[in-house]
Amino acid sequence: MSGIIQLPWLARNLEVTESTDPTLVGLSGVVHDETRRTITVQTSRGAKTLAKDTIRFKIDDVEIDGSKVGQRPEERVGKRYRGN
């Protein structure tokens, strides 16, 4: 996995590429907040809170499986990950 996983995601652009909810695919915006299980994205239509374990998303053109990053940001930053 790319180094983007180990960096803070606040203020980065995010785009949902896959989701268990098809209406979320294509949603994009700026990461406003992150918790252990959710990411809040500021979109053109307002803030949207997404469950990490139900989406795949891109940050800086790197695709991330949300179910594999179910930690608090402070626990995720600096952690080593294997594979996608």
TORMI-619077 format. One record per residue (C-alpha): x, y, z. Coordinates in pm, whole numbers, padded with zeros to 5 digits, always signed. Example, Ala and Ser with C-alpha at 12.3 -4.5 7.8 and 13.67 -1.06 7.14 Angstrom:
// residues 2
+01230-00450+00780
+01367-00106+00714
//
This chain:
// residues 84
+00000+00000+00000
+00115+00347-00073
+00252+00589+00184
-00066+00798+00163
-00225+00558+00412
+00031+00661+00672
-00026+01033+00623
-00302+01255+00762
-00599+01279+00521
-00748+01607+00644
-00784+01866+00366
-00707+01608+00094
-00939+01533-00197
-01130+01206-00172
-01341+01025-00432
-01556+00718-00361
-01485+00449-00624
-01692+00160-00484
-01958+00132-00216
-02225-00101-00083
-02451+00203-00141
-02442+00272-00518
-02554+00633-00467
-02218+00711-00304
-02003+00599-00600
-01849+00910-00757
-01901+01127-00449
-01602+01354-00405
-01488+01634-00184
-01234+01740+00076
-01178+01531+00389
-01310+01738+00679
-01286+01487+00966
-01194+01125+01030
-01276+00888+01314
-01210+00520+01367
-01507+00414+01154
-01603+00721+00948
-01472+00987+00715
-01654+01319+00678
-01620+01475+00334
-01714+01833+00250
-01886+01815-00089
-02043+02085-00303
-02376+01985-00143
-02254+01994+00216
-02081+01756+00455
-02134+01381+00411
-02024+01123+00668
-01919+00789+00517
-01866+00456+00691
-01512+00342+00606
-01599-00028+00600
-01855+00016+00320
-01642+00209+00069
-01331+00204-00145
-01196+00550-00218
-00912+00740-00381
-00692+00998-00215
-00417+01148-00435
-00494+00886-00705
-00426+00598-00463
-00717+00359-00412
-00780+00256-00051
-01008-00016+00084
-01186+00154+00373
-01233-00173+00561
-00855-00201+00599
-00811+00139+00764
-01052+00105+01055
-00837+00282+01312
-00829+00628+01455
-00615+00863+01244
-00351+00886+01514
-00323+00504+01517
-00321+00478+01137
-00048+00736+01080
+00287+00561+01084
+00145+00206+01095
+00284-00048+00849
+00040-00211+00608
+00072-00518+00390
-00083-00546+00045
-00406-00383-00070
//
